[in-house]
Amino acid sequence: MSSAPVKYSPSVETPLENETAAITGLRDTLHSINETTLRDGGHRLRSVHAKSHALLSGEMEILANLPPALAQGLFAKPGRHAVVMRISTNPGDILPDDVSLPRGMALKVADVEGDRLSGSEGQTTQDFLMVDGPAFGAADAAAFLKTVKTVAKTTDKAPGAKQVFSAAMRGLEQVIEAFGGESGTVKALGGHPMTHPLGDAYFSQTAFRYGDFIAKFSLQPVSPELINLHQAPLDVRGKPNGLRDGMIEYFATHEGEWDFCVQLCTDRETMPIEDASVVWPTDECPYVPVARVRIPRQSAWSQQLSGEIDEKVAFNPWQGLEAHRPLGSVNRARQASYEMSVDFRKAGYGCPMHHA
């Protein structure tokens, strides 16, 4: 670590003047996605990350002897916690997998002790939501709203056309990467390479309180079988659930292990909190392991699991400890939108969403 980590205080957040209006617009636009998919498919889906590809149970082991700056919040003392992991892709509608899009990994950690965030009192879990890219596709709530408005216009429309467009975007991304670049925008539009999701590292993308400090989080593969899948092709053309099939095949014979890593903020200028589109430089402060996540061999997906987890369990970065408070404009926007999505979904089941 090149310098001391930045101390957390409420003053590290500086909301934009137009943020309240943007947050309201984002919530309403995501609700329109909910309404569209309910009308077209008859199911109350998540407004983002509606389609799951793996629903897994395992364990997180908090590492012993962490230095004081890393022994914070959930990670303040060694221990073992049961976890549920959900791997998904980001649209709010259910698309065939050859519309290749960014992948998400949600992690719910059980039996967590400490002061709770407002709205999650009485619960005992900590949720972490991550995507397979180090930065968010929008800087703040206003930019996030513009992106979601574009997505909402195409929800549940012409999946065949989306497949053709996705193939074109994959070709464009291949050209960009051939010249040493990478485009998060092209990937988000359907240009994500047809690779195995289990070979990727996943990132919180946005900043969070980390006890006395500020951090971003990452899940990085460490077991040899996962490392061997890095950029490994997974051809899902003509296979509507090809990603799910790949997960089922893998976990039928292999376990998976990831390091849960923390990148502490050491410079407010190069590692901004309010602009989620900036990749924090790892040469200033690298991601450091604070826990190990282990997923044993198991049935990775089934209709029964989907009924229990997809339909009745909520993953929300605002469900957790005050020590890991979500920070920045995008996270503040997420709070109202996640609450709306949970209310929408539970209205169809006649029972509360489960956070534990």
N, C-alpha and C positions, 0 to 999 in steps of 0.2 A: 504494500500500500504506500503510495507516494506521499500522501499527506494525511492529516487527521480528518476523520469523517465529520461532516456537517452535523451540528446538533439540531434535533427537531424542536420546533416550537410552532404554535398555531400561525405565527406570522410568516412562515415559509410559503403559505398559500396566498395568492393575490387574485381573486375572481375578476373576470372581465366585466365591463359595464353592461354588455348585452347578454351576459351569461344566463340570467333567469329566463329570459325569453327563449334562448336557444335550448335550454333544458326542457322547457314546456313543449317546444316544437318537436324535440327529439322524442319525448314520451308519447306525444300524440301520433307521430309518424310511425313509431314502432307498434303502437296500438292498432294502427290501420293495417299493418302487416298481419298482426294477430287476427283481425277481423276478416281479412282476405283469405287466409289459409283455413279458417274455420268455415267460411262460406263455401270454399271450393272443395275442401276435404272432409269436413265434419269433425275435425279434431282441434282441440285447443293446444296448439304447439307453442314452444318458445318463440319469441320474436327474432331471436338470433340463435345460431347453433342448435337448430331444431332436430337435425338428424344425427343420431349417435352411431358410432362404428364399433365401440367397445365399452362395456360396462363391467368394471373390474373391482375386486376387493383385495386388499393387501395390508401393508404395514409401513409406517414411517418410524425410523429409529433416529432420535436426536443424538448427535455425536457428543461424546464426552470431551472435556478439557478444551472447550472453545475459548478463544481469547475474549476478554470482557466486551469488546465492541461487537462481537458476533453472538455472545450469549445474552440474547435479548428476547423478550416476549415469549412466544411459544418455545423458542430455542434456548431459554435461559438455563435449563437443566436437562441432563440426559434422560431419556425415557423412550418408551415405545407406544405408538398410537395406531389404532386401526384406521385405515383410509378407504375411501371409495374414489375411484378414478373413472372419469367419463371422457372418452375421446370422440370428437365430433368435427364437422365442418361448419363454416360460419353462416350460411343463409338461414332465413326463417321459414323457407319452404323445403319440402323433401324432394331433392333432385337426384337424378342418376349420377353415379360417381365419376362418369367421364366428363361431367362439368367440374373441372378440377380447381379446387378452391383452397384457401388457407385452412389449416387444421388447428383445432383447439384441444386443450387438455385441462379439464377441471378436476381439482383435488379437494376432497372434504376430509379433514382430519378430526378424529373423534377424541373425546375426553380431554378437552383443553381447558386449562384453568387460567383465571385472570379477569380483570375488569373488561366488560363487554361494550361494544359499540352500541349506540342508541338504536333501538329497534331489534336487537338480537339478545336482549336480556333474557335470562332463563335458559338459554341454549348452551351447549357445551362443545360446539364444533368451530373450526376455522376453515374458511373456504379460500382457495387460491385458484384463479382463472388465468390460463396462459394460452398463447398462440405461437405458432412456429416461425416467428420473426421477432427481432429484437426491439422494434419500435412500432408504435401504433400508426395506423394509416391516416390519422388526422391529428392536427396539433392540439385542438381544444374543442369545446362543446359546439361552437358555431360551425367549425369545419366538419365535425362529426355529423351534425345535422344535415349538411349539404350532401354528404356521402350517403346517409341513410335515406334521404328523399329520393335519390337516384335509384337505390336498391328497391325501395317500396314500389316504384313504377313498374318494375319487372317481376315482382313476386307472383308466382303461380301463372306466369304467362309464357307460352311457347317454349317448353323445355327442349324440344328438338332444335330450335334456333339457338338456344343457350349452348347446346352441345357443339354445334358448328362454330359458334363464336369462341367457345372455350378452346377448341382445337387451334383456331387462328391465334389466340392469345398465347397458347403454349409455344407455338412456333416463334412468336415475337420474343417471348422470354428466353428461348434458346439462343436467339441471335444476340440479345443483350448480354447474356451470360458468357457467350463465346468471346465477347470483347472485354470480359472481366467485370461486368456490371451485374446489377440485380435490380428489379423493379417491383416494389411492394404493390404499386398500383396495378400493374399488369397481372400479378398473381391474384390480386383481389377480384379482378374482372374475369377470372377463369383460366389464367395462364400458369397456375401452379404446376410444376413438373409432376408427372405421374411417378412419384416415388413412394416408398413405403413410409407411412406416418411414424412407425416405431423407431426409425433411424434418426428422427429429427430431435433437436433441442427445442424446448418450449420456454417462452418468456412472458413475464407479467406485462411487459411493454410500458406500463405506467408506474409511477412512483408510489411508495407506501411508507408509512411510519414504520421504523424498525426499533421499537423501544425508545431509547434516547437519541436515535439517529434516523436516517432516511435511506431507503434502499429500493432496488428492483430485485425481482426473483427470477430464477430459472430452474427448470428440470432438465438435466443433461444425462444422456444414456451412458452407463458405465459397464454393464454386463457385455461380454464379448459378442453375444448373439445380437444384441441391439446395435452395438457399434458397427457390426458387419452390414447392417441394414442402412447405414448412412448413405443417402442418395441412391440406394438400390432401386431399380425400376420395379414398379408394380402396375402392370398393364390392366386397366379396368375397362377398356373399351368394350362395349357390348355387355358389360356386367354391371347392372344398376346398383348392386350392393357389393362391388368388388373390394372396396376398402374393408368392409365388415368381414368378408370372407377371408381376407388376408390376416385380420386380427384373430379370427377364430382358429385359423390354421396355425398361427404362431403360438398362441397360448395353450393349444392342445398338447404341445410337446416341449415348450420352453417357459422359463420364468423371465421376468424383466427386472432390472435394477437401474435406478436413476439416482444421481446426486441432486438433492435440493440445494441450490446455491443462492448466495446473496451477493449483490454488488452494492456496496455502500457508496453513497454520494459524498464526494470529497471536494467538489467545486460546483457552486451554484450556477456559474456561467456556462461551463461545458456540459454540465449534467442537470439541465433545467427540470423543474417540477411541473410547471404549468404547460410546457410544450411537450406533449407525449410523442411527437413525431421524431424527436431527436434520439439517436442511438448514443447512449452513454459510453464514452471511450473506455475500453478495457485496459488500455495501457496506463491510464490514470489509476484505475482500481478494477482488478479482475473479479470475476465471479468466483466465490469461495464456497466450498461445500460446508453445510451446517447440519445436514441430515441425509439419510439414505432411505429411499423408497423402494420397497420390494413387492412385486406382484407375482405370486406363485402361479404354477400351471392351473388352468381352470377353463371352464366354458366362458368365452369372452363376450358372448351376446346371445340372448334368447328373447322370445316374446314375453316370457314371464319376467325376466330382468327388466325389459323395457317398460312393462307395466308398473314395476316397482320403482324404478329410478327415473326413466324418462318422464313418466306421467305424474309422479308423486313426490319427487325430490327436487328441491331448488338449490342451485349453486349461485352464490352471490358474494362478491368481495366485501360487501358491507355486513355480512354475517360472520362475525369474528371478534377478535380482541381489539380493544382500544390501542393496544401496543402495535397493532398492524393496520392502523387507520388508512384507508385509501386516500391518496393525495392528488391534487391537480384537477384541472377543469374537466377532463374526460371522466375521471372517477366521480366527481360530483354529479355529472350528468347521468352516470350509470345508476346512481342511487334511486332517483325517481323512476327511471325506466325499469329497473329490476323489480321494484315494488309493484309497478303497474302490471308487469308480466306475471308475477306470482298471483296477484289478485285475479287476473283474467283466467289463468289456468285453474285455480282452485274453485272458481265459480262453476266449472263444469263437473267437478268431482264431489262437491258437497262436503269436503273435508279440508283441513288446512294442508298446505305444503309441508313436507318434512324437511327440516334443516339438520336433524341429528341422524 
